[in-house]
């Protein structure tokens, strides 16, 4: 028979896990089956948790400036991937490939960010392939150091 303490612990664990899964489902905010490409100029980079943000200006077809925000991975994961705290600075030109917002707002979940020189920096939210590449590089380095 389950004790009151055990039932309380089980309920707390269930609630905590449900909240964690709900927060990290991008389909709540983004159209996950679509991609958009946007060119802009960085106004601010906020390397924070749970999702880093890049605020940037986009010039629309009428020549007007629109303010956008791109959301990516946590700063913890970005730093593991080699990102610096000042990876992007105001004035940096960027090209973003990402998922558009579900509600049509000027919000995008970035998959890749490309610099004017053509280098891609990745850092998109939950990019499994990118994380696997980083893990494989670290494993290769470990093996090299051990002479394997």
N, C-alpha and C positions, 0 to 999 in steps of 0.2 A: 504494500500500500504506500502511496506517495505521501510524503510529509508536506506540511505547509511550506517549509523552507525550500524543499526541492521543487515544489510547484512554482514558487516565487522566482527561483533562479531560472527555471525553464521558460517561464513567461518573459522575463527580462531578456534572456538570450534570443528568444523568438522575435521580440520587438526590435532589438538592436540589429539583428541580421536583416529584417525586413526594411528598416530604415536605410541601411547601407546599400542594399540592392536598389531601392527606389531612387536614391540620390544619383547613382551612377548609370542610369539608363538614359542614354542620349536621345532616344526616340521621344521623350517627353518634351524636349525643347527644339530638336532639329529633325529635318527630313533626312533620315539616314540613307535612303536610296538615291539621293540626288547630290550633285556636286556643283559648286559655283567657283568661279575664278574672279578675284578682285585685286586691283592694283590700288595701292594707297601709300600714304606717308605717315609714319609713326608719330603719334603725339605723346604716348606714354606706354611704358611696359611695366606691368605689375606682376612680378614673380612671386605669387602667393599660392596658398593651398585653399581649397582643394583643386582649383583650376587657375593657372596663370592667365593673364589677360593682356591683350595688346589693343590699345585704343589707336585708331588711325583715321585719317581724313581721306575721303574718296571724292574725286571730281566727277559729277554725273554728266549725262549727255547735254544738259543745258549750261554746263560750265559752273554749276553751283557746288559748293563744298558740303559734303554729307559726313557726319561723324558716325563711325562704325566701331564695333568692338568684336574682337575675335577671342575665343576661349580655347585653351589648350590644356595640356597635362599639368599636373602639380609641379611646383618648383622642386620638390624632392626628386621626382623622376627626371625632370629636365636637367638637374645638376648631375645626376647619375649618368646622363647621356652626354655630359661635358659642357652644358650651357653655363654661361656666366650670369651673374646677377644683373649685369648691364648688357645683356645680349643684343638688345635693341635700344636705340636712343632716339629721342625726338629728331625728326628730319630724315631718318632712314627710310629709303624707298623699299617697299615689299610687294611681293605678289603672293596672294594667298589662294590655296586650293582647299576647299572645305565644304562642310555641310551647311545648307541654308537654315535659317530659323523657321520653325513651324508656323509662327504667327506673322511672318512677313516683315519683322523688324530688322533693323540694320545690325544684325548679330549673325556670326558665323562660328562654327566649331572647326578650327583649322585642322587640316590633315598634314599639309606641308606648307612651309613658307620658303619662298625663293628670293634670294638677294639679287641685286642688279648684275652681279658677276656670274649668275647662273647657279650658284651653290644653294643646295636645298638643306634646310636645317631641321626639318621634321618637327618633332615636339607636339604632334597632335594628341588629343585626348584619347588615351587608351589604345595607342597604336601597337598592337601585339608584335607585328613584324619588326618594328624598330627596337622594341625591348629585346626580342630574341637576338637581333643582330648585335646589340650591345653585350648581352650575356655571352654570346659565342665569341666575341672579340676578347672578353675578359678570360674566358675559359682557355682560349688559345694562348694568351699571354701567360697564364698560370702553367699550362703544359710546357711552354717554351722555357720558363724559368726552372721547372723541375726536370728538364731534359727529356721529356717524353715525346 
